């Protein structure tokens, strides 16, 4: 229940950012690029990065989502596209290298991703390829937002790039593709592959963090304040119970 509540609140706060873009575009479709899956398949009922999209769609705001395929496991093309289809949200699956081109040609209004782990200073660890999208967004003056519950922020970590361990997964995920008749090898037999599961986007490339407590800046002061407000509320609730 707490996760559902947090995800829906993320949706409400993030939807306000989409509404501002919609107003600025004077009723034209808002184009959003996302990476990997951060919807209700990952986080109950609403998700994180997709929650604002669902809220905007329910309000009648015309949105269109560019869905990165998210190689090598294809969480975007397999999961995110599946969700958006069933929610009736217009979307287009793209290969992972297309986002920068779309941004250069004014076809992306904002980037919205989730987070597997975020440092107390706002560095964001997410699915491999996220960092490249953030760089492209910064180069084209496109806001790069990260939607996450406060529970995804690790207060014990200050330097995300050097302190968050990056999983190296089995090379077969890159070397082979799943097919109807089993796995198909994609590269010559003499080749091997490196399969890094995640990367870290520095806080300087993040426009804002969308949390259940509101939209906050990606820095230690704002993050600490959000946690302090939460702690104070919890302490107050406990005191009321004791009273």
C-alpha positions in Angstrom: 0.0 0.0 0.0 2.9 2.4 0.8 4.5 1.7 -2.6 1.2 2.3 -4.4 0.7 5.6 -2.6 4.3 6.7 -3.3 4.1 5.9 -7.0 0.8 7.6 -7.4 2.1 10.7 -5.7 5.1 10.6 -8.0 2.6 10.6 -10.9 0.8 13.6 -9.6 3.9 15.7 -9.1 5.4 14.6 -12.4 2.2 15.3 -14.3 2.5 19.0 -13.3 5.8 19.1 -15.2 4.2 17.6 -18.3 1.3 20.0 -18.0 3.7 23.0 -18.1 5.3 21.7 -21.3 1.8 21.1 -22.8 0.8 24.7 -22.0 4.0 26.0 -23.5 3.4 24.0 -26.7 -0.2 25.4 -26.8 -2.0 22.1 -27.0 0.4 20.2 -29.1 1.5 16.6 -28.2 4.1 16.3 -25.5 6.9 13.9 -26.6 8.6 12.0 -23.8 11.6 9.7 -24.1 12.1 7.0 -21.5 14.6 4.2 -20.9 14.1 0.7 -19.6 10.9 -0.1 -17.6 9.7 1.9 -14.6 6.0 1.3 -14.8 3.4 -0.8 -13.0 5.2 -4.0 -14.0 8.2 -2.8 -11.9 6.4 -0.7 -9.2 2.8 -1.6 -8.2 -0.2 0.0 -10.0 1.5 3.1 -11.2 5.3 2.8 -11.5 7.7 5.7 -11.2 8.8 7.1 -14.5 5.6 6.1 -16.2 3.3 7.3 -13.4 3.4 10.9 -14.6 2.7 9.7 -18.2 -0.4 7.8 -17.0 -1.7 10.7 -14.9 -1.2 13.1 -17.9 -3.0 10.7 -20.3 -5.9 10.3 -17.8 -6.2 14.1 -17.7 -6.6 14.2 -21.5 -3.1 15.7 -22.2 -1.9 14.4 -25.5 1.4 12.5 -24.8 3.6 10.3 -27.0 6.3 8.2 -25.6 9.6 7.3 -27.4 10.4 3.8 -25.9 14.1 2.8 -25.9 14.3 -0.9 -26.7 16.9 -1.1 -23.8 19.3 -3.7 -25.0 20.3 -6.4 -24.3 17.3 -7.5 -22.2 14.8 -5.3 -24.1 12.8 -4.2 -21.0 11.6 -1.2 -23.0 10.3 -3.0 -26.1 9.0 -6.0 -24.1 7.7 -4.4 -21.0 7.2 -0.6 -21.3 5.6 -0.9 -24.8 3.4 -3.6 -23.4 2.2 -1.3 -20.6 1.7 1.7 -22.8 -0.3 -0.4 -25.3 -2.7 -1.6 -22.6 -3.1 1.9 -21.1 -3.8 3.3 -24.6 -0.9 5.7 -24.5 0.5 6.5 -28.0 4.1 5.3 -28.2 6.9 4.3 -30.6 9.7 1.8 -29.9 13.1 3.0 -31.0 16.5 1.4 -31.0 18.8 2.6 -28.1 20.9 4.9 -30.3 18.1 7.0 -31.7 17.3 9.3 -28.8 20.1 11.8 -29.5 19.0 12.2 -33.1 15.4 12.8 -32.0 16.5 15.4 -29.5 18.6 17.2 -32.1 15.6 17.6 -34.3 13.2 18.9 -31.6 11.2 15.6 -31.4 11.7 15.2 -27.6 10.3 17.6 -25.0 11.5 15.9 -21.9 13.3 12.7 -20.8 11.8 10.8 -17.9 13.5 7.7 -16.4 13.5 5.8 -13.1 16.3 4.9 -10.8 17.6 1.7 -9.2 19.8 3.6 -6.7 20.5 7.3 -6.1 23.2 8.9 -3.9 22.5 11.5 -1.3 24.0 14.1 -3.6 21.7 13.2 -6.5 23.8 10.9 -8.7 21.5 8.5 -10.4 22.2 4.8 -11.1 19.9 3.3 -13.7 19.8 0.9 -16.6 22.9 1.0 -18.9 22.4 3.7 -21.5 20.7 6.2 -19.2 23.9 8.3 -18.9 24.1 8.7 -22.7 20.5 10.0 -22.8 21.3 12.5 -20.1 24.3 13.8 -22.1 22.2 14.2 -25.2 19.5 15.9 -23.3 21.9 18.4 -21.7 23.5 19.1 -25.2 20.0 20.0 -26.6 18.6 21.9 -23.5 16.0 19.2 -22.8 15.1 18.6 -19.2 16.2 15.2 -17.9 13.9 14.1 -15.0 14.3 11.1 -12.7 11.2 9.7 -11.0 11.8 7.7 -7.8 10.6 7.1 -4.3 12.8 8.3 -1.5 13.4 4.6 -0.6 15.6 4.4 -3.7 18.0 7.0 -2.3 21.0 5.5 -0.5 22.0 8.1 2.1 25.2 6.1 2.8 26.5 7.0 -0.7 27.8 10.4 -1.6 29.8 9.8 -4.8 27.6 7.6 -7.0 30.2 7.2 -9.8 32.8 5.8 -7.5 30.7 4.2 -4.7 27.9 2.4 -6.5 29.0 -1.0 -7.7 28.0 -1.8 -11.3 26.8 -5.3 -12.1 28.5 -7.1 -15.0 26.1 -9.6 -16.3 26.5 -12.7 -18.4 27.9 -12.0 -21.9 25.3 -14.3 -23.5 22.7 -11.6 -23.0 24.6 -9.6 -25.7 25.8 -12.5 -27.8 22.4 -14.1 -28.3 18.8 -13.1 -28.9 15.7 -15.0 -27.9 13.6 -16.4 -30.8 10.7 -18.6 -31.3 13.0 -21.6 -31.9 15.4 -20.8 -29.1 18.5 -18.5 -28.9 20.1 -17.1 -32.0 23.7 -16.0 -31.9 24.2 -12.4 -33.1 28.0 -12.1 -33.4 30.8 -14.3 -34.8 31.7 -17.3 -32.7 35.2 -15.9 -32.2 33.9 -12.8 -30.4 33.0 -12.3 -26.8 31.0 -9.4 -25.1 31.0 -7.1 -22.1 27.6 -6.7 -20.5 27.4 -3.9 -17.9 24.0 -3.7 -16.4 23.8 -0.1 -15.2 25.5 3.3 -15.4 25.6 6.4 -13.2 24.3 9.8 -14.4 26.0 12.7 -12.4 23.6 15.0 -10.6 24.7 17.9 -12.8 22.9 16.4 -15.7 19.6 15.9 -13.8 17.0 18.6 -14.0 15.1 17.4 -11.0 14.1 14.4 -8.9 10.4 13.6 -8.9 9.6 12.0 -5.5 6.5 11.2 -3.5 7.3 14.4 -1.5 7.4 16.6 -4.6 9.8 17.7 -7.3 13.2 18.4 -5.6 16.6 19.5 -6.8 19.3 16.8 -7.2 21.6 17.9 -4.4 22.3 16.9 -0.9 20.6 19.8 0.7 17.2 19.2 -1.0 17.4 15.4 -0.5 18.3 15.8 3.2 15.4 18.2 3.7 13.0 15.7 2.0 14.1 12.9 4.3 14.0 15.2 7.3 10.4 16.1 6.5 9.5 12.4 6.2 11.2 11.5 9.4 9.4 14.3 11.3 6.1 13.1 10.0 6.8 9.5 10.9 7.9 10.5 14.4 4.8 12.6 14.8 2.5 9.7 13.7 4.2 7.4 16.2 3.8 10.0 19.0 0.1 10.3 18.2 -0.3 6.5 18.5 1.5 6.5 21.9 -0.8 9.4 23.1 
